[in-house]
Amino acid sequence: METGLSVNKHIFQILSKDEALAKMVGKNIYPLVAEEDVKLPFITFTKSSVVPSYYKVGVADDKVSFTVNIVANDYVTTVNIAERIRQLLEGKTSSYFKRIELQNCYENYSNDNYVQNLQFLAII
């Protein structure tokens, strides 16, 4: 049985298989860091914590925090991509995910690019 340590693998599968998202970013979806000369827009995602819930019989579930970052050279593109990612992940359940919740979102401007950051909590 996979634990919260495998969350990035499952996030990548969800994001990379979506045709609507592919039309927006192509194959520019990366765990942790984008390729050095990647063309905009692109997506990165990072697991920030895995917190197991322990019971007398062992681990019941993992609470996994992760962030999805969207980078583009125009603001509206980042918002449109963020909206699609939210549709794909928020409330998601599967044989791996018990539930995914959007916890927070924020935006910034860095290196002449717009950035949307979506913070999620997954129960595995």
C-alpha positions as CSV (number, residue, x, y, z in Angstrom):
1,M,0.0,0.0,0.0
2,E,1.4,3.4,-1.0
3,T,1.7,6.1,1.7
4,G,1.8,9.9,1.5
5,L,5.4,9.7,0.3
6,S,4.1,8.8,-3.1
7,V,1.7,11.8,-3.5
8,N,3.8,13.6,-6.2
9,K,3.5,10.6,-8.4
10,H,-0.3,10.7,-8.2
11,I,-0.5,14.5,-8.6
12,F,1.6,14.2,-11.8
13,Q,-0.7,11.5,-13.2
14,I,-3.8,13.6,-12.6
15,L,-2.4,16.8,-14.1
16,S,-0.5,15.3,-17.0
17,K,-3.5,13.2,-18.2
18,D,-5.9,16.2,-18.5
19,E,-6.4,17.3,-22.1
20,A,-7.7,20.8,-21.1
21,L,-4.6,21.4,-19.0
22,A,-2.3,20.1,-21.7
23,K,-3.8,22.7,-24.1
24,M,-2.7,25.4,-21.6
25,V,0.8,24.2,-20.7
26,G,1.7,21.3,-23.0
27,K,4.0,18.9,-21.1
28,N,5.4,21.6,-18.9
29,I,4.4,19.9,-15.6
30,Y,7.2,19.2,-13.2
31,P,7.7,17.8,-9.6
32,L,9.8,20.2,-7.5
33,V,11.5,22.3,-10.2
34,A,11.0,23.1,-13.9
35,E,13.7,22.4,-16.5
36,E,16.2,25.2,-16.9
37,D,15.0,26.6,-20.3
38,V,11.3,25.7,-20.0
39,K,8.9,27.8,-22.1
40,L,6.1,29.5,-20.3
41,P,3.6,28.7,-18.9
42,F,4.6,25.8,-16.7
43,I,3.5,24.1,-13.5
44,T,5.6,22.8,-10.6
45,F,4.3,21.0,-7.5
46,T,6.0,20.2,-4.2
47,K,5.2,18.1,-1.2
48,S,5.8,20.1,1.9
49,S,4.9,17.7,4.7
50,V,3.6,14.2,5.5
51,V,2.0,13.8,8.9
52,P,0.8,10.3,9.8
53,S,-2.2,9.7,12.1
54,Y,-1.4,6.9,14.5
55,Y,-3.9,4.6,16.2
56,K,-3.4,1.5,18.4
57,V,-3.3,-0.7,15.4
58,G,-0.9,1.4,13.3
59,V,-1.2,4.3,10.9
60,A,-4.7,5.2,9.8
61,D,-3.9,7.8,7.2
62,D,-1.3,10.4,6.1
63,K,-2.1,14.1,5.9
64,V,0.0,15.5,3.1
65,S,0.5,19.2,2.4
66,F,1.5,20.1,-1.1
67,T,1.7,23.2,-3.3
68,V,1.0,23.6,-7.0
69,N,2.8,26.6,-8.6
70,I,1.7,28.1,-11.9
71,V,4.1,30.4,-13.8
72,A,3.3,32.5,-16.9
73,N,4.1,35.8,-18.5
74,D,0.6,37.1,-18.2
75,Y,-1.8,37.2,-15.2
76,V,-4.9,35.9,-16.8
77,T,-3.2,32.7,-18.0
78,T,-2.0,31.9,-14.4
79,V,-5.6,32.3,-13.1
80,N,-7.1,30.2,-15.9
81,I,-4.6,27.4,-15.2
82,A,-5.1,27.7,-11.5
83,E,-8.9,27.3,-12.0
84,R,-8.4,24.1,-14.0
85,I,-6.0,22.6,-11.4
86,R,-8.5,23.4,-8.7
87,Q,-11.2,21.6,-10.7
88,L,-9.0,18.6,-11.1
89,L,-7.8,18.3,-7.5
90,E,-10.3,19.8,-5.0
91,G,-12.6,17.2,-3.6
92,K,-10.7,14.4,-5.5
93,T,-11.2,10.9,-4.2
94,S,-9.7,7.7,-5.6
95,S,-8.2,4.4,-4.4
96,Y,-5.2,6.5,-3.3
97,F,-6.8,9.8,-2.2
98,K,-9.4,9.7,0.5
99,R,-9.8,13.5,0.0
100,I,-8.0,16.6,-1.3
101,E,-8.9,20.0,0.1
102,L,-7.7,23.5,-1.1
103,Q,-6.2,25.1,2.0
104,N,-4.9,28.4,0.7
105,C,-3.9,30.3,-2.5
106,Y,-1.8,33.3,-3.1
107,E,-0.1,35.0,-6.0
108,N,3.1,37.0,-6.6
109,Y,5.2,38.4,-9.4
110,S,8.8,37.1,-9.7
111,N,11.5,37.4,-12.4
112,D,9.0,39.2,-14.7
113,N,6.5,36.4,-14.4
114,Y,3.1,36.0,-12.7
115,V,2.8,33.1,-10.2
116,Q,-0.2,31.5,-8.7
117,N,0.4,29.2,-5.7
118,L,-2.3,26.7,-4.6
119,Q,-1.8,24.9,-1.3
120,F,-3.7,21.6,-0.8
121,L,-4.1,19.1,2.0
122,A,-4.5,15.5,0.9
123,I,-5.7,12.7,3.1
124,I,-4.1,9.4,2.0
